[in-house]
Amino acid sequence: MIQEHHKTAQTAKKTAFDEHEVLHALKHYLPSQAPLKDFVHHNTLHAFQHLKFHEGLRTASTIFGYSVYLSLNEFRERYRAGTISPAILDKIIIEKKGKARLQHWKTKLLDTEFAPAPEARIGRLRGLWKKAYKVNPDKEVHALLFRLIGSYLDQGISIWKFPATGKGFLGSIRDLERNSFVSLFRTRRARTLLLETACHLPDLLALLVGDPQRYSQYLFDQQFAHPGWSGMVAVLEDNPQTLLDRRKVSLRDFIALELLMEIDALDRRNGENWLPLAQCVLPESIDILAPVQEQEVFEVYALWQEAFEWTYYDQVLRGLQLGRKSPAAPATPSFQALFCIDDRECSFRRYVEQFDPECRTFGTPGFFGTEFYFQPEHGKFYTKVCPAPVTPGYLIRESEADLRHRKDAHFARHPHGLLSGWALSQTMGFWSAIKLAISIFKPTETPAMVSSFRHMDRKGKLAIEATQTAEKIDDLQLGFTVEEMANRLEGLLKSIGLVDNFAPLVYIVGHGASSVNNTHYAGYDCGACSGRSGSVNARVAAFMGNHPGVREVLKGRGLFIPESTRFVGALHDTTRDEMEYYDEETLPDGHKKRHGQHMATFEKALSDNAKERSRRFLLIDTKEEADKIHEQVKLRALSLFEPRPEWNHATNALCIVGRRESNQHLFLDRRSFLNSYDYRVDPEGRYLLGILRAAAPVCGGINLEYYFSRVDNYRLGAGTKLPHNVMGLIGVANGMDGDLRPGLPRQMINIHDPVRLMLIVEHFPEVVLKTIQEQAATYEWFIHEWVHLAVVHPETKDIYHFRDGSFRQIHPLTTELPKIDAVESLIESTEENLPVFLVA
């Protein structure tokens, strides 16, 4: 794509300025984060994913000035501390540079000082305004521009709605200008251009720049001076459905208004006799998207990064080879539980299995193969609860539900009025101050709290089965037919290898998160449910599993679910470590007693899981009893003064696709996504393709957003969340006039080790190779090494690593791993990331 845009730039030089091509290129490189309600993790540098990982990082850094690795000092400190293995570093250098040059490159890595990075390409042309006219267009324009676009896109924060006319952003600005007593502009020319011309970009750029060959560079400089707002506009132009209160907006209109405001600022300072930028100074001609040359310092960074990653991977891969012989499976497990593959469920599953060794747990994407929109009974809009790329054709409606979102007088118009605001501040204001002070010491639920348990009423009814006429609303089918339910349940069970030996109770456990002080709440919920709680999906999947007609269809396909088996939907709140269960009243009497016993197992596991998580929480003593710590953890989620309700995916590094018994013996410190898969059920890799199509972009996207937010939290992350303001319910900014911040805040990433995801599949290498080659989008993640891919041979335990289009056998340098008898003493010993251990 870089080369394609470079060719486009070369063509543009011959044909002057191609507006369409430049806008297309801008959209490609701008951030693509959706509004807060749809915040789903993605690869921050997606625009460079067509390049090899290290080449893409070098290119992004050279063009935009991003920091894309840890600093050399950080790498060297980790080497001295032993978290980068000397043996692994030597191995990496020898593989990349040859044995004869080992010492030469080690000297560069350990001792050589390199010159500071050269100035980024972006921003050089537009920065010349200061030299030409002593004008800073960012300072003159951004504050008003951001307020206008923020007000236009507002989703419910503002007291007065922007007078949008349906003519789009620029058309609404024209109407606002015509009908206002006060002009948006301070000079005549910009206002005349807005009201009396079509505001064609080449015409405006001719006034500002003058040289068509530099128009593209100027627009890149301009839009990357505020990539947050520009990226949001680009996303909303192409995906207007992501706004509940839709607005017609385009990047072209947004740019046109900014160009008008720049003309206005220059006229105000210099009159109308100033010359275009290309005529008053001699700007350096830069092809921003030209190919980037190799640089020695980036070779050094790449070697360090590989050694850093493989120091950890080597332990994991050796640990998978050291798998102990699995004990004989019970004739019938006590229960089976399906969890999301989410890395936060890694430790919870470990405790559930510890407290009931007769149970079996599985991992699968948390929408459980059921894709649909959900409409709560008291909700006006449909909520998408399936992976972001999927466009579902089904709607599930809720009925007989309690109103679960209380109102609060503080969240209303009245406190903002002149007289009503004064009156309320003199009365309710004092009570509010008292409540605020009390909440410091005794946090309680408030209407401002985001609770995973409020996404669906556990006592409400869901219309899951379609009628015989398959009724539709807004082109969405209401519910699923029996055949459609059977297809989804079959895919779910076969993909995880659960095809026989069903337990009396099978739990399907979605997950979500509860918090108060957390604008990125959707990033804490289930990514497979499009950033929502997985409660509805779990309940729908359990309904399908219990449906007699579905079971009859599956029986005809060779998948027999005993009549004695019952599916139970549930939700795990990962912030509070609490669970709730759905439709328990429908269980037969004999199953209710078993369910009570299993609930006790889950409750004990929740407390111990909270204790393990608490080692990262500075204000909690991890050495206390698990029950006491659990209560403290619950209060954290209610506290307005807690910037870290939980660590979410911080420290994620792995995704293991295979049978649980192949990795159950390893302590992975909550760093792995766990996707259950049995190669014996899927010898051709048919279900594996579906798993990898989801795992690569979802788990890889999570991993890379954490990676880049960690290495450059200022430009690729959101900075500290403490000064954040929510802008129009679509994004966050520092202060009232700042740019939208993409990526993750510092409070989500500062314990994260920036390593790429290692995706490990238990299967035969030739099957995995054939599988990943079937879809180009999936293959790109692996062939360009944005995600590492390894295979564990299920019979020999040999390890194969995918590189340059083929699998090559590798031999871990690690020989033995330390063993632990009890996790408790380990987690009480340190707050740092832990190495891989064998669990006795």
N, C-alpha and C positions, 0 to 999 in steps of 0.2 A: 504493500500500500504506500509506503514511503516513496518507492521508486515511481509508482503510478502518479502520486501527487507531484513528484519532482518533474515528471514528464509534462504534467498539466501546467506547472509553473513555466517550463520552457516554452510550451505552446502559447501561454498567455503573453510572453514577451513579444512573440511575433504578431499576435492578434490583439495587442494592447491588454484589455482587462476583460476577463470572462467572469461576470458576477456569479453566475450559477456555479461554476467550478470552485470559486473561492469560498462561497458559502458552504458548499458540500465539504470542502477540505476543513473549514473551521469546525463544522459539526463533528467531523471525524476525530479531531484532536481535543475538543473541549470536554470537560468532565461530563459524564452521563448519569449522574446521580438523580434519581427520581425524588419527588417530594417526600417529606418526613413520614407520612402515613404509609408510604410504599418503600421505605428505606430497606433495600436488600443489598447485601455485600456484592461487590464486583471487582474485577481487575481495574485498578485506578489507571493504569497505563495500557488500557485495551487497544489504543490506537497503534501500539507498537508490537502487538502480539503476533504479527506476521513475520517478525524477525526473531532470530535466536535470542534467548533471554538476555545474555550479557551484551549483545549488540543492540538490542532494544533499549536497555538501560543507558548505554553510552550515548545513543542517539537522543533519547529524551533529555538527558542531562545537558548535552551540548546545545540543543535547540532551546530548551526552556529553563535551564539552570537548576533543575531539580537535583537534590541529593538522593542518590539511589542505592547507596550502601552505607553501612556503618562507617564511621571515620577510621582512618588508619590507626589512630591511637586506641580506639575501642577494640579493633581486631588484635592489636599487639598486647593490650592488657588481658584480653581473653586467652591469648596464647600463653602468656606468663602465668595466668591463673589455672591453666590446664583444661579450660573448656574448649580449646582448640587443640587437638592432639598433635604433637610433633611428628609422630609416625604417619598420621593421615596427611599432614601438610607436605611431608616429603613425598608421599605417594602421589598426591595431586600434582606437585611440581614435575615429578618424573613423567607422569602420564601426559602432561600438557607441553612440557618444554624439553624433555629428554634428561636422562641421568647425568650426562656430561655437564649440564648447566644447572644442576641442583644448587650448588653453593652460590652461584652467581645470582639466581633468583631469590634464594633465601635471604641474601644480603639486602636485596631490594625490598623484600617484604618486611624484614625486621628492622632495618637501620636507615634506609635511604629516605631523605626528605625531598618531597616533590613540591614544585611551584604551585601556588594557588590555581584553581581552575580558571580558565579564561572566561571573559564576559560572555554570558549567554547571547544567542542570536536575537532572541525576542526582546523587543523594547528599544532597540538602538535608534530606529528611524524616528519614532514618535517622541523619544526623549530629546530630540533636537529642538523642540519648541522652546525649551528653557534657554538654549543658546541663541535662537533666532529672535525671540520676542519676550524673553523673561517671563514666560507663561507656563504654568503647570496645569495642563488640561485635566489631569486626574482630580486635582484639588478643586478646580473651578466647576467641574461637571458632575462628578460621581455622586455627591450627596443628594442632589435633586433627582438625578437619573434613577438612583436606587429607590428613592421614595416613590417615584412615579410608577416604576415597574412593580414594586412591592405592593402598592395600593391597588394597582390594576389586577394583580393576580391573587390578592388576598382571599383567604378561604374562611374567614370568620373572626379574625382578631379585631379589625377596625370597627369603630362605632358607626361611621358613615361609609356606605359603599361607594366605590369609584363609579362615576356615571358612564359605565360601559354601554356602548350603543349597538353592539353587534357588528361593527364595521372593522373590528380588529384593533390592535393596540394603537397604531398610528392614527387610524381614523377616529378613535375615541379621544386621543390627544388633541386632534384638530377641533372636534366638537367642544372639548373642554376649553380650549383657547378662545374659540368664537364666543362662548357663552359666559365667560368669566369676566369679572370687573378688573382683575389683576392678571397681567400676562405672565406666562411662564418664562418669557425672554426679557432681557433688559435692553435690547436694541431692535431696530426696525427690520433689518435684512433677514434674520433668521425666522422671524414671525411671518414675513411675507413669503419666504420660501416654503414654510409649512402650509400656509393657507392657500397659496395661489399656484403651487407647482406639485408635480407628482413625487417630488423628493427622490428622484432616481439617484442611486448611489454614485454612478460615474460623474454626474453633475456636481454633487456635493464634494466628492473627492477632488474634482478639478479645482475647486476653490481652495481646498485645504492642502493638497499635495502637489497638484500640477503635472506630475509625470505619471502617465498610465502604467508604466513598468514598475512603479513603486506602490501602486494602490493595494495590491495583495499584501505586501509587507506591512503597510500601514494598518490595514484591518486586523492582521494577526497581532500586531503590537497593541492595538486599541482593545481588542476583545480579551486578550490574555492579561490585560491590566486589571480585569475583573472576571476571571474565568468562572467563578461561581454563578453569578447572575446570567452570564452569557450561556453557560452550559445548561442552566435550568430552562431558559427560554428555548434553547434548541431541543431539549427533551420534550417540553410541553407542546412545541409546534408539531412534533412527530407523534406524540402520544397524548392528545388532549384528554383522553379518558382518565388519565391519572389524577385529574382535578375533579373533585366532587361538584364544585361550582365552576363549570367550565368557562374558559376564556380563550378567545381567538387571539393568538399571538404568533409572531414569526421573528426569526433572527434578523431578517432583512429590515423589518420595521424598527426593531430595537436599535440596530446599527444606524439607521437613518436618523432617528431622534438624537442619538449621541453625536452624530456629525453636525446636526443643526445646533446642538448646544455648544459644541466646540467653536463653530463659526460665531455664535453669539458671544462667547467668552473672549475671542480674539477681537471682535468688533468693539466690545466694551473697553478693552485695554488699549486698542490701537486705531480706532476708527475703521473705516471700510477700505483703507488704501494699502493694507498689508499684502505682501506677496505670498503665494503658495510656498510651502516648505521647500520644495525642490528648487525653487528659484531664488530663495533668500539665503540658503546655505547649500553646500555641496554634500548631500548625504551619501554615506557609504552604501554601495549597492550590495545587498545581501539576499541570497536565495535561501530563505529560512528553512526550506524543506530539502535542501541539497544533501546528498549522502554525507555521512560523518566519517572522518578518517579515524583509524585506530590510534590509540594513545597508550603509552607505556603505563601511565598511572592507572588506567582502567584495566589493563592486563593484571596489574598487581591486585586491584580490588577484586577482580573475578577469581583469582587464585585464592585469596583470603575467604571469599564467600563460599567457594566450593569446599575448602577445608573445614570451615565452620559448620556447614550443613552435613558433610559426611562424617564428622566426628560423632554426630548424633545418629545419623542413619545407620552407621556401621554397627552400633550397639543394638538397634532395633532389629536389623536383618539377622544378626547373629542370634538374638533372642528367639526369633521365629524358627530358626534351625534347631534350637535347643528345646523345642517343645517336648514335654513329657508325654508318656503314653496315657491317653485319656482313660479314665475309669469307665467301666461298662455303664452304658446309659440305663436308667431305670426303665422297667417295663412300661410304666406310664409316669411321666413327670408329674410332680405335685401341681405345677401350673406352668404355663408358658406366657411370656410377656414380650410384646413387640414395642420397641422404643424407636424414637427418631435416631438417625445416625449421628446426631449432634454430639460434639466432643464433650459437652457438659453431662451427657448421660453415661459417659465412659465409667466414671467412678461410681455412679449410682447403681449401674448394672453390676459392678464388681461387688458391692455390698449386698445387693439382693441375692446374688449367687452365694455369697459367703454365709448369709444367715439361713438360706434354704438351699443346700447343695443338690436337692432333688429337683429343683426348678430348672428351666431353660429360658434364656433371654435371647432376643434377636434385635438387630438394628436394620432400619429401612427408612427412606425419606419420609418425613413426618406428615405428609399429606396422605400416606398409606394408599397411594394409587387412585384416590378418589378426587377428581378435579371438578370443581364447581364454584359458582358464586353463592354466597350466603346472605340472606336478608333477615336480620333480627326482626322480631315482631314490632318493636318500637323504633326501628331504623328506617330512614328514608332511602338509603342507598344500598346497592349491592356491594358486598365485600368479596374480593377474589381470594380464595384460599387454596392455592395450588402454585407450583413453581412459576416464577415471573414470565418465562418465555411461552408458557402454555396459555392458550385462549380457550377456556372451557365453554361448552355448549349447554350446561346444566345449571339449574337454580334450585337451591334448597331453602325452603321458607320455614320460619319458626312461628309457632302459635302458642297460645295459653301460657305466655311467659310473663314474669313480673317485670315491672319497670326497674331496671337495675342501675340507672345513672341518676343520682340525686342532683338537684339544683342547689346552687349556692348564691346568695344575694351579691356576693363579691364579684361573681362572673356574670354581670348584667350591665345594661347601659346606664342605669341610674347613678352609680358612683362617679360617672364621667361628666355629668352635667354640671353647670355652674352652681345652681342653687341646690339641686339634689345632692351633688357631690359634697358641698360644704355641710349640708345637714347630716348626711350619712357619716362623714368623717368625724363629726362631733358626737355621734351616738355609737353607731356600729363600729367606728374606727377604734374606740377604746377597747371594746370587747375583742376585736380582731388582734390587737396588740397583746392582750392577755393570752388568747389562744395560741398565738405565735410563740410566746415565751414558754407556755406549758408544753408545746409540742417539741421543744428542745430536749426536755427531760422525759417526756412520755409521748412518743409518736403514735398517732392513731390514723385510721383511714379517713380520707377526705375526698370530696368530689374531684379534686385535682389528681387523685391517684389513678394510675393506669394499672388495672388488675386483670390478669389473664383469666380469672374466673368469671369476669363480667362479659366476656365475648359471647357467651351463650348461657341461657338459663338452664341449669341442670334438670330442673323440673318441667321445663317447657317441652312442647311437642315439635318434632321435625317431620316435614312431609318429604320422605326419602323415596318411597316407591311411586313411580309414575302411574297415572291413571291409564286405563285402556286406550283412551283417545290421545294420550301423550300431549297434554295441554302445554301450550307455550306462552311465555310472556317476554316481550322484547327479544324475540328470536331465541330465547333460552327455554329448554325443555324443563318442566317442573318435575324433578326427581328422575330416577333411573328405572328402566324396565328390568325385569328379572334377568333377561339375557345380558344386559349391560352390567348389572351388578355381578353376575357370575364371571364375566370377563375380567372385571377389576379384581375380584377376590382371588381368582385363579392366578392372575399375574402377580399379585402381592405375595401369596403363599409360595408359589414356585420360585420366585426370585430370591427368597430368603432360605429356601430349602426345607420349608415346613410342609411336608406332603404326607406325613403319616405320624403315627404315635401321638395323636392329639391328646392333650391333658383335659381333665374335666372343665377347667377354666383357662381361657386364653385372654389375656389382657392386651388391649391395644391402647398404648399410652402416648398421647400427644404431649406437647410441652409449650409453655409460654412463660412470661416473666412479668412480675409486678414491681412497680417503682413509682416514685414521686418526682425526684429531681433527675429527669432523664429525657431529654428531647429526642434522643435516638432510640426510643423505646421499641420501634419496629425492628431494629437491628438485633434486639435481644430476644424477640419472639422467633417463631419457626421460619427459616428462610424457605423451606419447602412449601410453606403455606403463604408465601408472598409477604412475609413479615407480619403474620398474624398468629394468634394462638391456635394450636392444633386440636382444640377440644371438639369442634364440630366434625372434623375429619375422622377423629378417633371414634366418635359416636356413630357416624355414618358407616364406617368400615365394620364396626361391631354389629350393626343392624344387618348389613349384608351377610356377615358370617352366620347369623342366627336365622336367616330367612329360609324356610323349608324349601321354597321353590329354587332358590339359589343352590342349595345343597343337592337337590335332585339333578339340576343341570350339571353340576360338577361331578356328581357320581357317574353320570354318563360319559364324562371325560376322563375317568379313572382316578379322580381325586375324591376320596371318601372321608367325610367328616362325621364322626359318630354322633348319634342322636344325643348322647350324654354330654357332649361338649357344648359349652356356652361361651360366647365372646362377650367381654365387658369393656366398654370404652372408658377411658380415664384421662386425666390431665395432670402432668407434673409441672408445678411452678418452680422453675429453676432458681429464682431469686429467694423465695421463701422456703424452698424445699418442703412443699406441701402437695398433697394430692387430693383430687376429688374424683368420684366414680359416677357413672351414668347408667340409668335404667336398672339399678340394683334390684328394684322391687319386682322385676320380671323373672328373677332367678328362681328356679325350683328350690324347695325347702332344703333339700340335701346339699345344694350348692351354696346356700347362704352361710352355712356353718364353715365350709371351706373358705369362702370369701372372707369371712371374719378373721380366720387364721392368716390368710395371705395379707390382709390389710395390716395386721400386726407386724408381719415381716417387712412390708413396705415402710411402715412408720419407723421401725428401728433403722432401716437402711437410710431413710431420709435424715435422721438425726446424725448418724455417723458421716453421711455425705456432707452435711452442714459443717461438722467438725473439721473434715478434711479441707473444705473450702475456706474455713476461717483462718488457716495459716497465712493467707494473703491479706487478711483484714487487720490493720494495725491496732485497732481499739478492742480487739477480742483476744483473750488469753486462750490459746488453742489447747492448753493442758487441762482445762476444766472438763467436767463431764459433758458427754455429747448432748444430753437433753438440755442442759443449761445453755450451752452454746447455740443450740437450735433456736431457743427462744430469742436470743440476742440477734441471730441472723434474720429472724422474721421481722424484728423491729427495724433493722437496717432498711428494708424495702419500704417502710412507711415514713422514713425520716427525710424531711425536706433538706436537711443539712448534710446528707450523705451523697457526695458526688460519685461514689462507686457502689451502686446497689449490688453489683456482682462483676466479675471479670469477663463474663461472656466468653468469647472464643480466644481470649488472649492466651498465648503460648501454643496455639494449634500448630501442628507440624506433620501430622500423618493422616492417611485414610486407608484403613485396612479392609479389603473386600475378601471375605472368606468365612469359613466356619468358625464359630466362637471357640471351639476347642483348640483351634490352631494358635490362638493368641491369649487365651484365658489365663495362662500361667505367667503373664508379664504384667508388671506394674508400669503403666505408661503415663502416670502423673496427669491425667485428664488432657492429654495432648493429641488424642487420636479420634477421628471420626470412625465409627465402626459399622460397616455395612455387611450384614450377614449374607452369605452366598455359598451354595454347595455345588461345586463343579460336577459332582456326580449326577445331580438332577439336570444339569444344563451342559452336556458334553460339547455341544456345538457353539456355545457362547451366545445363544439368542437372548437370554435374559441379561447376560453380562453387558451386552451392548446398551441396553436401557439403563443399567446401573452406571456405566461409565459416561454415558451422555448426560446424566444428571450430576454425577460426582465431580467430573472435571470442572464444569463452569461454576457449580454451587460451592463445593469445598475449595476448589482452586480460587474462586473469586473471593471467598471469605479470607483465605490465607493471604492473598496478594494485597487486599485492602489493608489488612493488618500490617503486612510487610512495609508497604509504602507509607502508611500513616506513621509507622515507627521510625523509619529512616529520614523522613522529611515531614515532620508534623506541622510545620508552618505552611508549606505550599501544597503538599499532597494529603495532609490531614487537616483537622479542624482546630488545632491549637487547644489551649486549655478551655474547658467548658465554662469556667467560672464567670467570664464576662459575656457569655453568649446571650443574645436575644433571639427569640423566635420571630421570624419574619413571615407574616401572613399564613402561618401554619404550613409553610412549604420548605423552610430551611432555617439555618441559624447563621447569625452574623455577630461579629464583635461590635458592641455598641449599637447605636441607632442608624449609622450611615455606612457600615462596613459592607464588604462583599460577602456573599454567601460562602460558607466554608464547606468544601467537599471533604470526603474522607471521615476519619474517626477522631474524636477528641483525645487529648493526652491521657485522660483518666480511664480510657479503655485499652491503652496500648503500652504504657510505660514499663510493664513487666514482660513484654513480648520479645521473644528472640526472633529477629527477622530472617527466617529460613523458608525456602520454598516447600510446598507440600510434597511429601513422598507418598504416592499412591501405590499400594502393594496389593497384588491380586494373587489369590491361591488358585492356580490353574496351570495348564501346560502352555509354555511360551508361544508355540505356534498357533494355538487357539486365540490367545490374547492378541497377538499380532494381527491375525486376520480380522478380529473383532474391531480393533481400533481403526483399521484402515477402511472400514465400511462407511464412515461419515467424516467428511473433511473437517467440520467444525470441531469435532472431538479430537481428531488426529492432531490438529494444530497445537493443542495444549501440550502434547507429548513430544512431537517432532521438534518443536522449537524450545522445549525444555522449560516452559513456564510452570509446569508441574512435572516432577520426576515420576517415572513409572518403573516399578520392579515387579517381578513375578517370583513367587515361591512355588517350585515344582511340588505338587501335592504328594508325590510318591518318594522322591529322593531328597526333598528339602533343599535342593540346589537353588541358588539365587541367580536371577538373570536381570540385568539392568538394560532398559531401552535407551539407545542413543544412536543417532544418525540413521534411523530407519530399521534397526534390527536389535534383537536381544542378544546380549553378550553375558556369558557367565562371569560372575565376580566372586571373590572370596573375601569375606570380612576379615579385617585384621584382629578384631576382638575375638578372643578365644573363650573366655569365661565371663559370666556376669555375676555380680554380688547377689546373694540370696537374703530374703527377709522372711521372718516368721509372722510378723505383725506389722501392718501398715501404720498403726497408731503411733508407735514410737518414731517412725520415720517422719511422719508429717509434723510431729511436735518438735522436730530438731532444727528445721530451717524454713525460711520463707522463699528460698531460691528455687529455681527449676531443678528438678531431681533427675539423675540419670536413670537408665532402664534397670529394673531389678527383676529377679525371678521370685515369684511368690510361692512360698513353701506350701 
